[in-house]
């Protein structure tokens, strides 16, 4: 039976840079390497915890390796696996003594595990530990101080309240409990920032001084404001990454403005805030008011770091961080916004205006993206200086233009610069569009699909779906990354700056400014509802997403898709159709219709290239063998009202199937 003795609260850390490992594992290899410690190490790794384990490459002998000592010092947590023969190894005892020293001097966390040994045997050196120490007393009788140090380390480590005891029973469950405990003690992870941070150091220093991080007696709120593309989010991430480990919990809420517009958007942000800070996945509530109450109740005594990124309206701020009394003493709240008046309205007096880069920093940032170094080659110097003066220090445009000109020869530079110089300096859209205009046709189509439908979706999903549309999808996605039009986050999500996304959507709008039914892609819910209700769709439409901020009812004839012969992407959310669709195009590659209003699909619907089929929370009732599986990668009908009465031959297909 596995017994947890005590689990103390997590500890703050004073410096992020000094840590290389999350966990250091100390153990007697002959006792536990294969039967316990290796499975523990694997479980830590699966959880995303960077754990150090001695792989026998650090040397053997009486004297512990300096590399091993450094690994202990650069770990946040030391886990000691005490086993029957632990004390027979001077190597283990030296590790233990250094771990105890790190606990005292560096405030390192220590988690002892008693693996089939009595904690009292370790603490008071009884039984096998008594025998081992007696041998060492004789062996080191000329160095009694060394043995005394080891005895003291055994006593101190075994006395800790953070101990775990395993005698017998379900070992896998015991290991998972240890992993969860270790994970809870670690601070939040860093966020990936841009590759080249230029000119931010003085900004970071100023923001840090305004935050007054050393003041633990009150809550500080600070606003960072400035125009779009100026680098507010980059600055906020840099500050967050510098200090998050000093708080009991931390959360960075991205895209507050955009997410708030969606159905239950603020509620989802409130849930994310609580789940990330409290490390709880099952936080449930349905209304904004309930979310406010839970935030105030759960966080009012907790020292937290919260970043609200891209806040547009006072109401958004009031619903997520309405007052200093919502959070514990020492908490820091950072708000980024384009709306300075919002900060004034909430009486946030600590503010920092994000300004354009000066000429020197502008040139350096541009050169990092154009040449992968801080200064331009001599033959490109005058043109580089000219373009940075023209752009006037806006980081987003410097990054895009530099990436667009990378690897091009002088003639291509001269041609591109003519395009830029013909654009009004005030028209950011046109400057951004030059990077789009230089793309190949399929790269353009993929860019527009991502801008309209797939920003913040996983790379894997986008590859699966668009790979059925375009040959070489992965190559073109890499081109978009190289051009700085998209980025791929550490968690595999495709990200796009909102100004670039707006540029992509504007390109689509200009296909037919006054007639949404003739555009290639529809994403604005009012345009989509108008097209469906009035049957205005044409064969030009390739993709539709319908996701109104509040649930809409749709009265239609069910035939609005009949003229959309080229429709590849159909996504429906938060909408109640009063009539079932009588026709769906066989050109579909993605059908994702939440709340599908019928128990059956239209009789002639048999799309040969369908990749993703999702009819969640719907009336759909599958009573026949599913025919559309040739390219199918994802099949989800979760939470449908009716049970599934069908059989499937899944063995031939690599599918993600969700049928509860």
C-alpha positions as CSV (number, residue, x, y, z in Angstrom):
1,X,0.0,0.0,0.0
2,X,1.3,3.4,-1.0
3,X,1.1,6.1,1.7
4,X,1.7,9.8,1.2
5,X,3.0,11.2,4.5
6,X,2.7,15.0,3.9
7,X,2.8,17.3,0.9
8,X,3.9,20.9,1.7
9,X,3.1,23.9,-0.4
10,X,5.1,24.9,-3.4
11,X,8.0,27.2,-3.0
12,X,9.0,30.3,-4.8
13,X,12.3,30.5,-6.6
14,X,14.7,33.4,-6.9
15,X,16.3,33.0,-10.3
16,X,15.1,31.2,-13.4
17,X,18.5,31.2,-15.2
18,X,20.3,29.1,-12.6
19,X,18.1,26.1,-13.1
20,X,18.8,23.5,-15.8
21,X,16.7,20.6,-14.5
22,X,13.4,20.4,-12.9
23,X,14.2,17.3,-10.9
24,X,17.4,15.5,-9.8
25,X,17.0,11.8,-9.0
26,X,19.3,10.3,-6.3
27,X,19.1,6.5,-5.9
28,X,21.0,3.3,-5.4
29,X,21.2,1.8,-8.9
30,X,21.6,-1.8,-7.9
31,X,18.4,-1.6,-5.8
32,X,16.0,0.5,-7.9
33,X,17.3,1.6,-11.3
34,X,15.3,-0.8,-13.4
35,X,12.4,-1.7,-11.1
36,X,11.4,1.8,-9.8
37,X,13.7,4.7,-10.7
38,X,13.7,4.2,-14.5
39,X,9.8,4.0,-14.6
40,X,9.7,7.1,-12.4
41,X,12.1,9.0,-14.7
42,X,9.9,8.0,-17.7
43,X,6.8,9.2,-16.0
44,X,8.4,12.5,-15.2
45,X,9.4,12.9,-18.8
46,X,5.9,12.1,-20.1
47,X,4.6,14.9,-17.8
48,X,7.1,17.3,-19.4
49,X,9.3,17.5,-16.3
50,X,13.0,17.7,-17.2
51,X,14.6,15.2,-14.8
52,X,18.3,14.4,-14.4
53,X,19.2,10.7,-14.0
54,X,22.8,9.5,-13.7
55,X,23.4,7.5,-16.8
56,X,26.7,6.1,-15.6
57,X,28.6,8.4,-17.9
58,X,29.8,10.7,-15.1
59,X,32.5,8.3,-13.8
60,X,32.8,6.0,-10.9
61,X,35.0,6.0,-7.8
62,X,35.1,7.3,-4.2
63,X,34.9,10.9,-5.2
64,X,31.6,12.3,-6.6
65,X,31.9,14.0,-10.0
66,X,31.9,17.8,-10.1
67,X,29.4,17.5,-13.0
68,X,27.0,15.6,-10.7
69,X,27.3,18.2,-8.0
70,X,26.5,20.9,-10.5
71,X,23.5,18.9,-11.7
72,X,22.2,18.8,-8.1
73,X,22.7,22.6,-7.7
74,X,20.9,23.4,-11.0
75,X,17.8,21.4,-10.2
76,X,14.7,22.8,-8.6
77,X,13.7,19.6,-6.8
78,X,15.8,16.6,-5.6
79,X,14.0,13.3,-5.3
80,X,15.8,10.8,-3.1
81,X,14.9,7.2,-3.4
82,X,15.9,5.5,-0.1
83,X,16.2,1.8,-0.6
84,X,17.7,-1.1,1.5
85,X,21.3,-0.7,0.3
86,X,21.3,3.1,-0.2
87,X,23.8,3.8,2.6
88,X,26.3,1.2,1.3
89,X,27.2,3.6,-1.5
90,X,29.5,6.5,-0.6
91,X,28.5,8.0,-3.9
92,X,24.8,8.1,-2.8
93,X,25.8,9.5,0.6
94,X,27.8,12.3,-1.0
95,X,24.9,13.2,-3.3
96,X,22.6,13.2,-0.2
97,X,24.9,15.5,1.8
98,X,25.1,17.9,-1.2
99,X,21.3,17.8,-1.6
100,X,20.9,18.7,2.1
101,X,23.3,21.5,1.7
102,X,21.4,22.8,-1.3
103,X,18.2,22.7,0.7
104,X,19.7,24.9,3.4
105,X,21.7,27.3,1.2
106,X,19.7,27.4,-2.0
107,X,16.2,26.7,-0.7
108,X,16.0,23.6,-2.9
109,X,12.9,21.4,-2.6
110,X,13.6,17.8,-1.4
111,X,11.2,14.9,-1.8
112,X,12.3,11.7,0.0
113,X,10.8,8.4,-1.1
114,X,11.1,5.4,1.2
115,X,11.1,2.4,-1.2
116,X,10.4,-0.7,0.9
117,X,12.3,0.7,3.9
118,X,11.1,2.1,7.2
119,X,11.6,5.9,7.5
120,X,12.8,5.3,11.1
121,X,15.6,3.0,9.8
122,X,16.9,5.8,7.7
123,X,16.4,8.6,10.2
124,X,18.0,6.7,13.1
125,X,20.3,4.4,11.0
126,X,18.8,1.1,12.1
127,X,18.9,-2.4,10.5
128,X,20.5,-2.3,7.0
129,X,21.4,1.4,7.5
130,X,23.0,0.6,10.9
131,X,25.1,-2.2,9.3
132,X,26.1,0.0,6.4
133,X,27.2,2.9,8.6
134,X,29.2,0.6,10.9
135,X,31.2,-0.5,7.9
136,X,31.8,3.1,6.9
137,X,32.8,4.0,10.4
138,X,35.5,1.4,10.2
139,X,36.5,2.3,6.6
140,X,36.8,6.0,7.3
141,X,38.0,5.8,10.9
142,X,40.6,8.5,10.0
143,X,37.9,10.8,8.7
144,X,35.1,10.7,11.3
145,X,33.8,14.1,10.1
146,X,32.8,12.6,6.7
147,X,30.8,9.9,8.4
148,X,29.2,12.3,10.8
149,X,28.2,14.5,7.8
150,X,26.5,11.5,6.2
151,X,24.7,10.5,9.4
152,X,23.4,14.0,9.7
153,X,22.3,14.1,6.1
154,X,20.4,10.8,6.5
155,X,18.7,12.1,9.7
156,X,17.7,15.5,8.1
157,X,16.4,14.1,4.8
158,X,14.4,11.3,6.6
159,X,12.9,13.9,8.9
160,X,11.3,16.0,6.1
161,X,7.5,16.2,6.0
162,X,7.4,16.0,2.1
163,X,8.1,12.2,2.2
164,X,6.5,9.3,0.3
165,X,6.4,5.8,1.6
166,X,6.0,2.6,-0.6
167,X,5.8,-0.8,1.1
168,X,3.8,-2.9,-1.4
169,X,0.9,-2.5,-3.8
170,X,0.2,-0.7,-7.0
171,X,3.5,0.9,-8.0
172,X,2.3,2.6,-11.2
173,X,-0.3,4.6,-9.3
174,X,2.3,5.4,-6.6
175,X,4.7,6.8,-9.3
176,X,1.9,8.9,-10.9
177,X,1.1,10.4,-7.5
178,X,4.7,11.4,-7.0
179,X,4.9,12.9,-10.5
180,X,1.7,15.0,-9.9
181,X,3.2,16.2,-6.6
182,X,6.5,17.2,-8.2
183,X,4.6,18.9,-11.1
184,X,2.5,20.9,-8.6
185,X,5.6,22.2,-6.9
186,X,7.2,23.5,-10.1
187,X,6.5,27.0,-11.2
188,X,4.7,27.7,-14.4
189,X,6.6,27.2,-17.7
190,X,8.2,30.0,-19.7
191,X,6.5,31.2,-22.9
192,X,8.3,31.2,-26.2
193,X,9.2,34.6,-27.3
194,X,10.5,36.0,-30.6
195,X,13.9,34.8,-31.8
196,X,15.4,38.3,-31.9
197,X,14.6,40.6,-29.0
198,X,16.1,44.0,-30.0
199,X,15.8,47.2,-28.0
200,X,13.7,45.6,-25.2
201,X,16.2,45.7,-22.4
202,X,15.5,49.3,-21.3
203,X,11.7,48.7,-21.7
204,X,11.9,45.6,-19.4
205,X,13.9,47.5,-16.8
206,X,11.4,50.3,-16.8
207,X,8.4,48.0,-16.5
208,X,10.1,46.0,-13.7
209,X,10.7,49.2,-11.8
210,X,7.1,50.3,-12.2
211,X,5.9,46.9,-11.0
212,X,8.1,47.2,-7.8
213,X,8.5,43.5,-7.6
214,X,10.0,43.6,-4.1
215,X,6.8,45.1,-2.7
216,X,4.8,42.2,-1.2
217,X,2.4,44.3,0.8
218,X,0.1,45.3,-2.0
219,X,-1.2,44.4,-5.4
220,X,0.3,46.2,-8.4
221,X,-1.6,46.8,-11.7
222,X,0.4,48.1,-14.7
223,X,-0.8,48.9,-18.2
224,X,1.4,48.7,-21.3
225,X,-0.2,50.6,-24.2
226,X,0.7,51.4,-27.8
227,X,-0.4,50.9,-31.4
228,X,-0.7,47.4,-33.0
229,X,2.5,45.7,-34.0
230,X,4.6,47.9,-31.7
231,X,5.7,44.9,-29.5
232,X,3.5,45.1,-26.4
233,X,2.9,41.4,-26.2
234,X,6.7,40.7,-26.8
235,X,7.5,43.0,-23.9
236,X,4.9,41.5,-21.6
237,X,6.2,38.0,-22.4
238,X,9.8,39.0,-21.6
239,X,8.7,40.5,-18.3
240,X,6.6,37.4,-17.5
241,X,9.4,35.0,-18.3
242,X,11.7,37.1,-16.0
243,X,9.6,36.9,-12.9
244,X,6.9,34.2,-13.0
245,X,8.8,31.8,-10.8
246,X,8.6,34.2,-7.9
247,X,4.8,33.7,-7.6
248,X,2.5,31.0,-6.2
249,X,0.7,30.9,-9.6
250,X,1.0,32.6,-12.9
251,X,-1.2,33.0,-16.1
252,X,-0.7,34.7,-19.4
253,X,-4.1,35.3,-21.1
254,X,-3.5,35.9,-24.8
255,X,-5.9,37.7,-27.2
256,X,-8.5,38.9,-24.6
257,X,-10.1,41.2,-27.2
258,X,-10.6,38.5,-29.8
259,X,-11.7,35.7,-27.5
260,X,-14.1,37.9,-25.6
261,X,-16.2,38.3,-28.7
262,X,-16.9,34.6,-29.0
263,X,-19.7,32.8,-27.3
264,X,-18.9,32.4,-23.6
265,X,-15.5,33.9,-24.5
266,X,-15.0,35.7,-21.2
267,X,-16.2,32.6,-19.3
268,X,-13.6,30.6,-21.1
269,X,-10.9,33.1,-20.2
270,X,-12.0,33.1,-16.5
271,X,-11.8,29.3,-16.5
272,X,-8.3,29.4,-18.1
273,X,-7.2,31.9,-15.5
274,X,-8.2,29.7,-12.6
275,X,-7.1,26.4,-14.1
276,X,-3.6,27.7,-14.9
277,X,-3.0,29.4,-11.6
278,X,-4.6,26.6,-9.4
279,X,-3.4,23.8,-11.7
280,X,-6.9,22.3,-11.8
281,X,-8.5,21.0,-14.9
282,X,-12.1,20.6,-13.8
283,X,-13.2,24.1,-12.9
284,X,-16.8,24.5,-13.9
285,X,-19.1,27.5,-14.1
286,X,-21.4,28.9,-16.7
287,X,-21.7,32.7,-16.2
288,X,-19.4,35.6,-16.0
289,X,-20.7,36.6,-12.6
290,X,-20.1,33.2,-11.2
291,X,-16.6,33.4,-12.7
292,X,-15.9,36.7,-10.9
293,X,-17.0,35.2,-7.6
294,X,-14.8,32.1,-8.1
295,X,-11.7,34.3,-9.0
296,X,-12.2,36.5,-6.0
297,X,-12.8,33.5,-3.6
298,X,-10.0,31.3,-4.9
299,X,-7.2,33.9,-5.5
300,X,-7.8,36.6,-2.9
301,X,-5.0,35.1,-0.7
302,X,-2.7,33.9,-3.4
303,X,0.3,35.8,-4.7
304,X,-0.1,35.6,-8.4
305,X,1.2,37.0,-11.7
306,X,-1.4,37.7,-14.3
307,X,-1.0,39.1,-17.8
308,X,-4.1,40.2,-19.8
309,X,-3.0,40.6,-23.3
310,X,-4.7,42.9,-25.9
311,X,-7.6,44.1,-23.7
312,X,-9.9,46.4,-25.7
313,X,-12.8,47.3,-23.4
314,X,-13.2,48.3,-19.8
315,X,-15.8,45.5,-19.3
316,X,-13.2,42.8,-20.2
317,X,-10.8,44.1,-17.6
318,X,-13.6,44.3,-15.0
319,X,-14.6,40.7,-15.6
320,X,-11.1,39.3,-15.4
321,X,-9.3,41.5,-12.9
322,X,-11.8,43.9,-11.5
323,X,-9.9,45.1,-8.4
324,X,-6.8,44.7,-6.3
325,X,-8.8,42.9,-3.6
326,X,-9.3,40.0,-6.0
327,X,-5.7,38.8,-5.5
328,X,-3.3,38.2,-2.6
329,X,-0.6,40.6,-1.4
330,X,2.3,40.9,-3.7
331,X,0.3,40.0,-6.9
332,X,1.2,41.7,-10.1
333,X,-1.3,42.4,-12.9
334,X,-0.1,43.5,-16.4
335,X,-2.5,44.7,-19.0
336,X,-1.5,45.3,-22.7
337,X,-3.9,47.4,-24.7
338,X,-4.2,49.7,-27.7
339,X,-6.7,51.8,-25.7
340,X,-5.0,54.1,-23.2
341,X,-8.4,55.4,-22.1
342,X,-9.2,52.0,-20.8
343,X,-6.4,52.3,-18.2
344,X,-7.5,55.8,-17.3
345,X,-11.1,54.7,-16.8
346,X,-9.9,52.0,-14.4
347,X,-7.6,54.4,-12.5
348,X,-4.5,52.4,-13.4
349,X,-1.8,55.0,-12.7
350,X,1.2,52.8,-13.5
351,X,1.5,52.8,-17.2
352,X,4.2,52.4,-19.8
353,X,3.9,53.6,-23.4
354,X,5.5,51.3,-26.0
355,X,7.1,53.4,-28.6
356,X,8.8,52.8,-31.9
357,X,12.3,51.5,-32.0
358,X,15.0,54.1,-32.6
359,X,17.0,54.0,-35.9
360,X,19.8,51.9,-34.5
361,X,17.6,49.3,-33.0
362,X,15.4,49.3,-36.1
363,X,18.4,48.5,-38.3
364,X,19.6,45.8,-36.0
365,X,16.1,44.1,-35.9
366,X,15.7,44.3,-39.6
367,X,19.2,42.8,-40.2
368,X,18.6,39.9,-37.9
369,X,15.6,38.9,-40.1
370,X,17.2,39.8,-43.5
371,X,20.7,38.5,-42.9
372,X,20.6,36.6,-39.6
373,X,23.2,39.0,-38.1
374,X,23.1,42.4,-36.4
375,X,24.6,44.5,-39.2
376,X,24.0,44.5,-43.0
377,X,26.7,43.5,-45.6
378,X,28.4,46.5,-47.1
379,X,26.6,46.3,-50.5
380,X,23.2,46.2,-48.7
381,X,23.9,48.9,-46.1
382,X,22.4,52.0,-47.7
383,X,19.3,50.1,-48.8
384,X,18.9,48.6,-45.3
385,X,19.2,52.1,-43.7
386,X,16.7,53.5,-46.1
387,X,14.0,50.9,-45.5
388,X,14.4,51.1,-41.7
389,X,14.0,54.9,-41.8
390,X,10.9,54.5,-44.1
391,X,9.2,52.0,-41.7
392,X,9.8,54.2,-38.7
393,X,10.6,51.7,-36.0
394,X,7.5,49.4,-36.1
395,X,8.8,45.9,-35.1
396,X,6.2,43.9,-37.0
397,X,6.8,45.6,-40.3
398,X,10.6,45.5,-39.8
399,X,10.4,41.8,-39.2
400,X,8.1,41.1,-42.2
401,X,10.1,43.2,-44.7
402,X,13.4,41.7,-43.5
403,X,12.1,38.2,-43.8
404,X,10.6,38.9,-47.2
405,X,14.0,40.2,-48.5
406,X,16.1,37.4,-47.0
407,X,18.2,35.4,-49.5
408,X,17.4,37.8,-52.3
409,X,20.0,39.3,-54.6
410,X,20.5,43.1,-55.2
411,X,18.1,43.2,-58.2
412,X,15.3,41.6,-56.3
413,X,16.0,44.0,-53.4
414,X,15.8,47.0,-55.7
415,X,12.5,45.8,-57.2
416,X,11.0,45.0,-53.8
417,X,12.0,48.4,-52.3
418,X,10.3,50.2,-55.2
419,X,7.1,48.4,-54.2
420,X,7.5,49.5,-50.5
421,X,8.4,53.1,-51.4
422,X,5.2,53.5,-53.5
423,X,3.1,52.8,-50.4
424,X,1.9,55.5,-48.0
425,X,3.8,55.3,-44.7
426,X,0.5,55.3,-42.9
427,X,-0.9,52.2,-44.7
428,X,0.4,49.3,-42.6
429,X,-1.9,46.9,-44.5
430,X,-0.2,47.6,-47.8
431,X,3.2,47.2,-46.3
432,X,2.2,43.8,-44.9
433,X,0.6,42.8,-48.2
434,X,3.8,43.0,-50.1
435,X,5.0,39.8,-48.2
436,X,1.8,38.1,-49.3
437,X,2.1,39.2,-52.9
438,X,5.5,37.6,-53.2
439,X,4.1,34.1,-52.3
440,X,3.4,31.3,-54.8
441,X,-0.3,30.7,-55.5
442,X,-0.7,27.7,-53.2
443,X,1.2,29.4,-50.4
444,X,-1.3,32.3,-50.8
445,X,-4.2,30.0,-50.5
446,X,-2.8,28.2,-47.5
447,X,-2.1,31.6,-45.9
448,X,-5.7,32.8,-46.4
449,X,-7.1,29.5,-45.1
450,X,-5.1,29.9,-41.9
451,X,-6.0,33.6,-41.5
452,X,-9.7,32.9,-41.9
453,X,-10.1,29.5,-40.3
454,X,-7.1,27.9,-38.6
455,X,-5.1,30.5,-36.6
456,X,-4.5,28.9,-33.2
457,X,-5.2,25.4,-34.5
458,X,-2.6,22.6,-34.4
459,X,0.0,22.2,-37.1
460,X,-1.0,18.5,-37.3
461,X,-4.7,19.3,-37.9
462,X,-3.9,22.0,-40.5
463,X,-1.5,19.6,-42.4
464,X,-4.2,16.9,-42.4
465,X,-6.9,19.1,-43.8
466,X,-5.0,21.3,-46.2
467,X,-2.8,18.4,-47.3
468,X,-5.9,17.1,-49.0
469,X,-6.2,20.4,-50.9
470,X,-2.7,21.3,-51.8
471,X,0.4,19.3,-52.7
472,X,3.4,20.3,-50.5
473,X,1.4,21.8,-47.7
474,X,4.1,21.4,-45.1
475,X,6.7,23.1,-47.4
476,X,4.4,26.1,-47.9
477,X,3.7,26.3,-44.2
478,X,7.5,26.5,-43.6
479,X,7.7,29.2,-46.3
480,X,5.1,31.2,-44.3
481,X,7.2,30.7,-41.2
482,X,10.3,31.9,-43.0
483,X,8.4,35.0,-44.2
484,X,7.3,35.7,-40.6
485,X,3.7,35.5,-41.7
486,X,3.0,32.8,-39.1
487,X,4.8,31.2,-36.2
488,X,4.6,27.7,-34.7
489,X,4.4,27.7,-30.9
490,X,6.1,25.2,-28.7
491,X,2.8,23.4,-28.2
492,X,2.4,23.0,-32.0
493,X,-0.3,25.7,-32.5
494,X,-0.1,27.9,-35.6
495,X,-0.1,31.6,-34.5
496,X,-0.6,34.7,-36.6
497,X,-0.2,38.3,-35.5
498,X,-3.7,39.9,-35.5
499,X,-2.6,42.6,-37.9
500,X,-1.4,40.0,-40.4
501,X,-4.6,38.0,-39.9
502,X,-6.6,41.2,-40.5
503,X,-4.6,41.8,-43.7
504,X,-5.5,38.2,-44.9
505,X,-9.2,38.8,-44.3
506,X,-9.1,42.1,-46.0
507,X,-7.6,40.5,-49.1
508,X,-10.6,38.1,-49.2
509,X,-13.1,41.0,-48.6
510,X,-11.6,42.8,-51.6
511,X,-12.5,39.8,-53.9
512,X,-16.1,41.0,-53.8
513,X,-16.4,44.1,-51.5
514,X,-20.2,44.3,-51.7
515,X,-21.2,40.6,-52.2
516,X,-20.1,38.1,-49.6
517,X,-21.6,35.3,-51.7
518,X,-18.9,35.8,-54.3
519,X,-15.9,35.7,-51.9
520,X,-13.7,32.6,-51.4
521,X,-13.9,32.5,-47.7
522,X,-16.6,33.6,-45.2
523,X,-15.9,34.1,-41.5
524,X,-18.0,37.1,-40.3
525,X,-21.1,35.5,-38.8
526,X,-23.5,38.2,-40.2
527,X,-22.2,37.7,-43.7
528,X,-22.6,33.9,-43.3
529,X,-26.2,34.2,-41.9
530,X,-27.2,36.5,-44.7
531,X,-25.8,34.1,-47.4
532,X,-27.6,31.1,-45.9
533,X,-30.9,32.7,-45.1
534,X,-31.2,34.4,-48.6
535,X,-29.5,31.5,-50.5
536,X,-26.9,33.9,-51.9
537,X,-24.0,31.5,-52.1
538,X,-22.0,30.8,-55.3
539,X,-19.4,28.3,-56.4
540,X,-16.7,30.9,-55.5
541,X,-17.1,30.0,-51.8
542,X,-14.4,27.5,-50.6
543,X,-14.7,27.9,-46.8
544,X,-17.2,28.9,-44.2
545,X,-17.0,29.3,-40.4
546,X,-20.2,30.3,-38.6
547,X,-19.5,31.1,-35.0
548,X,-21.7,34.0,-33.7
549,X,-21.0,35.5,-30.2
550,X,-24.5,34.6,-29.1
551,X,-26.6,31.7,-30.2
552,X,-28.5,32.4,-33.5
553,X,-31.6,30.7,-35.0
554,X,-31.4,30.1,-38.8
555,X,-34.5,29.9,-40.9
556,X,-33.6,28.6,-44.4
557,X,-34.7,26.3,-47.1
558,X,-31.9,23.8,-46.5
559,X,-30.5,24.2,-50.0
560,X,-28.1,27.1,-49.5
561,X,-25.1,24.8,-50.1
562,X,-26.4,23.5,-53.4
563,X,-24.6,26.1,-55.5
564,X,-21.3,25.9,-53.4
565,X,-19.7,23.2,-55.5
566,X,-16.2,24.1,-54.3
567,X,-16.9,24.3,-50.6
568,X,-13.9,22.6,-48.8
569,X,-14.3,23.8,-45.3
570,X,-17.6,24.0,-43.3
571,X,-17.4,24.9,-39.5
572,X,-20.6,25.6,-37.6
573,X,-20.8,26.7,-33.9
574,X,-23.4,28.1,-31.6
575,X,-26.2,28.1,-34.2
576,X,-29.6,26.4,-34.2
577,X,-30.9,25.5,-37.7
578,X,-34.7,25.1,-37.8
579,X,-34.5,23.0,-41.0
580,X,-32.0,20.2,-41.7
581,X,-29.7,20.6,-44.6
582,X,-31.1,18.9,-47.7
583,X,-27.8,19.1,-49.5
584,X,-24.1,19.2,-48.6
585,X,-21.3,19.5,-51.2
586,X,-19.2,16.4,-51.9
587,X,-16.2,18.7,-52.2
588,X,-16.0,19.0,-48.4
589,X,-12.7,18.1,-46.7
590,X,-13.7,19.4,-43.3
591,X,-17.2,19.0,-41.9
592,X,-17.3,20.3,-38.3
593,X,-20.9,21.1,-37.4
594,X,-21.7,21.4,-33.7
595,X,-25.4,20.8,-33.0
596,X,-26.1,19.2,-36.4
597,X,-29.9,19.4,-36.6
598,X,-30.7,16.0,-38.3
599,X,-30.3,12.3,-37.4
600,X,-29.1,11.6,-41.0
601,X,-26.9,13.1,-43.6
602,X,-28.3,14.2,-47.0
603,X,-28.8,11.1,-49.2
604,X,-26.3,12.1,-52.0
605,X,-23.6,13.2,-49.6
606,X,-20.5,11.0,-50.1
607,X,-17.4,13.3,-50.2
608,X,-14.4,11.4,-51.5
609,X,-11.7,13.6,-49.9
610,X,-13.3,14.1,-46.5
611,X,-10.5,14.3,-43.9
612,X,-12.3,15.5,-40.7
613,X,-15.8,14.6,-39.7
614,X,-17.2,16.1,-36.5
615,X,-20.8,16.3,-35.5
616,X,-20.6,16.9,-31.8
617,X,-23.6,17.6,-29.5
618,X,-25.9,16.9,-32.4
619,X,-29.1,14.8,-33.3
620,X,-27.0,12.7,-35.6
621,X,-27.7,9.0,-35.4
622,X,-25.4,6.6,-37.3
623,X,-27.3,3.4,-38.3
624,X,-25.4,2.3,-41.3
625,X,-21.8,1.5,-42.1
626,X,-20.0,4.8,-42.6
627,X,-18.9,5.1,-46.3
628,X,-16.6,8.2,-46.3
629,X,-13.4,6.8,-44.9
630,X,-10.8,6.7,-47.7
631,X,-8.9,9.8,-46.4
632,X,-10.6,10.2,-43.1
633,X,-8.2,11.1,-40.2
634,X,-10.6,12.3,-37.5
635,X,-14.1,11.0,-36.7
636,X,-15.9,12.6,-33.8
637,X,-19.6,12.4,-32.8
638,X,-19.1,13.0,-29.1
639,X,-22.1,13.9,-26.9
640,X,-24.6,13.2,-29.6
641,X,-28.2,12.6,-28.4
642,X,-28.5,9.2,-29.8
643,X,-26.4,6.1,-29.4
644,X,-24.4,4.8,-32.2
645,X,-25.9,1.7,-33.9
646,X,-23.3,0.8,-36.5
647,X,-20.2,-1.2,-37.1
648,X,-16.9,0.1,-38.5
649,X,-13.8,-1.5,-40.1
650,X,-11.3,0.8,-38.5
651,X,-8.3,-1.5,-38.8
652,X,-7.4,-0.2,-42.3
653,X,-7.4,3.4,-41.2
654,X,-5.4,5.6,-38.9
655,X,-8.2,7.5,-37.2
656,X,-8.9,9.6,-34.1
657,X,-12.3,8.2,-33.1
658,X,-14.4,9.7,-30.3
659,X,-17.7,7.9,-29.8
660,X,-18.6,7.9,-26.1
